[in-house]
Amino acid sequence: MGGIGLEHHQSSENGVKPTYFTAWEEHARGRDLLAHEYVHSWNGKFRRPADLWTPDYNVPMRGSLLWVYEGQTQYWGKVLAARAGFHSKQQALDALAYVAAIFDYRVGREWRALKDTTNDPVASMRRPHPWRSWGRSEDYYSEGQLIWLDADTLIREMSGGEKSLDDFARTFFGINDGSFVPVTYTFDDVVEALNSVQVYDWATFLSDRLNGHGQGAPLDGIRRGGYELVFTATPSEYFAGSEASREETDLTFSVGMVISAEGVVTAVQWEGPAFNEGLTVGNEIIAINEVAFDVDHLKRAITGAKQAGAAIDMLIKDDDRYRTISIEYRGGLRYPHLVRQGSEPAYLDLIFAPKD
């Protein structure tokens, strides 16, 4: 029964693994669940997108504002989890590094705008996505998180630290105290509320990020927040814990694939090194450099290829056929981290700090 998080207007349904509290250090990846669903009581249920409120079941719901409904809730869920002590500041930074890296590698941004992904709940109904890096999915959740971080740090910068997205939340969600009657909103209402906190061309700010194309995730919030996304050969504790929780090895940022403990490919990065050799979801890695598959052996081979300049040879099982491929990759293991920049107080440190 574990694993579900479902918002309700005055309560929420949250299913976690039996060891959620007793094996606390093993479940950092899912610790923002309670904060996320708690926020939904305000963002999504009380303040509700106008096209997600319908008078009856004959009128279809539309998700054009899911980047607020889910994107800002994703942002607040991560922030409140840190402020409440569910995540340490380092874990919050490491989680953000992973999100930033994933969407910086999301090559599908070249053709598909973020706003279009709000159609995914209807178009794909959460079926498996073998080529998510190209086709995109419900990216309004976590790319939306990056957009709202961008907005928060911009408000802080323009106001000299006097205002923040906290003030937007107080203005936008903190109305009609004691009432549970839903209050709908439109894009223009969001812009108006942002301007009430800090005057800026928020309509263009949001439209550019929702409708834009091209490479690279919206990382201005991280840079403005006092940090920089970098990659090292060692995973963070959060990243390693996430791999253990999913029972997978994530090599997205090196050879461009995710694999199970048995060597079955579960995801492939579009136009990455593995993709270029024809690997796809469901393929099984039998051997690496003529030695039987083992996760640690694969990691050593990736490191060795960087040092020796040799290709990584793999024996692949594809249904009932076998083939040998050579992956031309010499960049070594790469894992995302956020590194502090500058000496001034960092907005990200303030955002994740506990508040009264």
N, C-alpha and C positions, 0 to 999 in steps of 0.2 A: 504493500500500500504506500510505501515511501516514494517521495519524489514529486508530488503534486503541490503546486501553489496556485490557489484559485481565489481571486478577490471577491468579496461581497461588500454590500453597502455598509453594514454595521458589524461585520465579522469577516473572517477569512478561513479558508480550509488549507491547512499546511501539513503536508505529510513528509516526514523525514525518516531517515534510517534509525533503527533502534539504538545505534551507538552514537547518535548525533551529539549527545551531551557527555557520555561516558568516554568516548574516544574523540574528544574535542579537537585535538590537533590534526586529526585525519580528515576533517570535513570543512576546512577553511573555504573551499570553493562554493559551498552552498549556504554559508552563514548569513548572507544578506536576504535570504528568502523571507523571513518574518518581517524585516523592515520594508521590503519591496511590497508585499501584500498589504501591510499596514498603511503605506502611503496611498494605495489604490482606493482606500475609503474616501479620501479627499480627491485624488487625481484619477478620475475614471468613473467613479460612482456618484459622488456628490457634484463635483465640477465635471461635466460630461461633454465630450464633443457633440456638437449639434447634430451631425449626421450619424452619430451612434445612439441617439435617442429617437425612438419611433413611437407613434401613438398606438400601433397595433402590429400584429405579425404579418400583415399584408404589405407593410412598407419595409423594404430592405434596408439593412444597416450599411453604412459606408464607413470606411476606415481612414479617411484622408488626414485625420489629425492624430493618428496613432503615434506619431513621433513626439507628441505631447503626452498622450495617455500612457504609452509604454516607455517612450524614450526618456521623458523627464522622471518617470517613476524609477526607471533603471538607474538614473543618476542619483536620485534621492536615496534609493535603496542602498547603493554602495556608500554614499556619504553618511547616512544615519547608522549603518552597520559599524562604520569606523568610530563615529561619535559616541555610540553606545557601548563600544568595547567588544563587539562581536568580531571585529577585525582589528589588529594592531595597525598603526599607521603604515608600517612597512608592508604588511599584507595588502592594505588598501592600495598602496603605490604599485605593488607587484601585480595585483589584479588589473589595475588600470593599464600597466605596461602591456599585459597580454592582449587586452582589448584593442589598444592602440596599434599593436603590431599586426593583429589579425586584419584590421580594416585598412591598414596601410598596404597590406598585401592583397586586398580584395580587388583583383583586376577587373571584375565585373562593373566597377564604378565607371569604367570607360564608356560603357554603353547604356547602363541602367541607372537612372537617378534614384536617390534614396526614397523620394516620395512615392515612386512606383512600387516599392516593396511593401507599402501599406495594403496592396491588393493581394499579397501572398496568402493570408488566412483563407481567402475565398478561392484563389486560383490554384493553390497547391494543397490546401487542407493539411499542412504539416506532414506531408509524405516525405520520405527520405530524399535528400538532395545530393546526388553523387558528385556534382560539380558546383558546389556552393560558391567557391571562390570566383567563378565566372557567372553563374546564373543568379547569384545573390539569393537571399531568403528574407526572413523577417528582420532585416538589418536596421529597421527603425528603432529597435530596442537599443543595441549597443553603439551603433554609430550615432543614434539619437543622444545617448549618454555623452559622447564626445562633443556634440553640438551644444548641449546645455552646460558642459564644463567650459566651453569656449565663451558662452554668454555670461556665465558667472564670473570668470576671471576678467572679462572685458568690463563688466559693471564695476568690479572692484578697482580696476585700473583707472577708469574714467572718473570715478567718484573719490579717488584718493583713499580707497579703503573704507569709505564711510557707508557704502551700500553694497549689496550682494544679491544673489538669487534667493537668499533667505527672505529678503524684503519682498521680492516678487511673489514668493509662495504665501507670505502673510497677506499680501494684498489680493492675490488671485483666489486662494483657497479659503482664507479665513473670513468668510462673509456669512451673513445670516446665521449667527451663532445660535445653536440649539435646534436648527431646522435640518431635517433629513430629506427635504424635497430637492431633487436634482436641479442644478442650474447649468444650463448649456452654454457653450462658448463656440466662437468661430476663430478663424485665423486673425481677423482684425481685433478681436477681443484680447488675444494673446499679445499682439503688438501694442495695443493701448495700455495693457497692464505693465509691460516692460518699460514703456515710455514714462509711465507714472513713477517708476523707480529711477530710471536714468534715461534722459532724452538721447535718442540715437536713431539712425535709420534701421530700425529692427526689421521692417518688412523686407528690405533688400538683404540684410544679414541672413535672415532665415530662408528666404527664397533662393539665394545663391547656394546655400548648403543643401537645400532640399531638392533642387532641380539641376544642380551642376553635374559635370562629368569630369573625367580625367583621373590621372593617377594620384595616389596619396590621400590618406584619411585627413579629416579636419583636426590637426594636432596643435593648432594655435593655443588652445586652452592649456595644454601641457607646457608649452614653451612659456606662455605668459604666466603660468603657475609656478615657474621657477625650476622646471625640470626638462630633461631631454631624453628622448627614447634612444637607447643604445642596445647593442647585442653583444653578448659574451658567450664563451664556450661552456659556461656553467649555469644551469637553471636555478631560478630562485626557489626557495622552499615552497612558495605558493604554487609555482609552475609544476614542480615535481609532485606536490600533493594532488594537484588537479589531474596529472597523468595517472597517478595511483587510483584516484577515485573513479576515473573513467576506464581504468584497466587498459590503457593505451600508451603508446610512445609517440609523442608529437614531434615530428621532424619537419614541420611545415616550413620553417625559416632556414632550413639547410637543403636537404635533398628534395623537400617539397612533398611530404606525405605523412600520414598518420597510420600507425600499424598496431594491431593487437599483440598480445604477448606471444601468440602462436605464429606471428608473422603475416597475418592476413591484412591486406591494405584496406583501411576503412575510409580514407579520404586522400585526395590528390590535389595539389596546388596547380591550378591551370597555368600552363606554360612554364612550370618549374622543371627542374632536372629529371624527376621521376616521370612527369607527364611527357617530356620530350622523348623518353624511351618507351612510351606506350603503356606504362603502368596504369591500371585503373582499379576502382573499388572491386574487391572480391578476389583479386590476384593474391597468390600466396608466395612469400619468399621462402625458398627451400634451402638455399645455400648462399654464402657471401664469400667471394674470393676462394671458392672451392672448399669452404668449411661450412658445416651444417649451421643453419640459422640460429642465432641467439641475439637478443636485443643488445646486450653489452658488446658482442662481437661486431654488430652493425655499427655501433657508435665508435668503436675502435677503428673500424675500416674508414669511417668518415673522417676521423681525425688523422689517420694514416695517409689518406689521399691528399690531405692538405700538406702534410710534411714531405711526402715522397713524390707528389705530383702525378700519381697514377690514378687511373679510372677505378671505379668500384664495380666489380663484376658480380652479377647476381643470377642465380638459377631460379626461374619463375615458373610456377604452376598456374596455368590458366584453364580452368575446368579440367579436361583430361589431356591437355597438351602441355609440354614443357618447352621452355626457350631460355636462352642466355642473353642477358643484356649487359651493357657497360654504361654506367652513369658517369658522365663527365662533369663532376663537381669537385672543386678543390677549396671550398670556402670554410671547411670545418664545421663543427657544431655551432649553432647560433640560437641563443635564447634571449628574450626581451627583458629589459630592465629600465627603470627610470633613474637617471643620475642628476643630482642636484647641480644647478648652475647659478653662479653669482653668489653674492654675500648678503643681499637684501633679504628681508623676511619673505618667504615663499607663500604665495596664495594657496597652493595645494596643501601646505602644512596647516594653514589656518582653516581650510575647508574641511579637513579630516579631523581637526581637533575637537575634543568634547566641548559641548556648550550647555549652559544652564537653560 
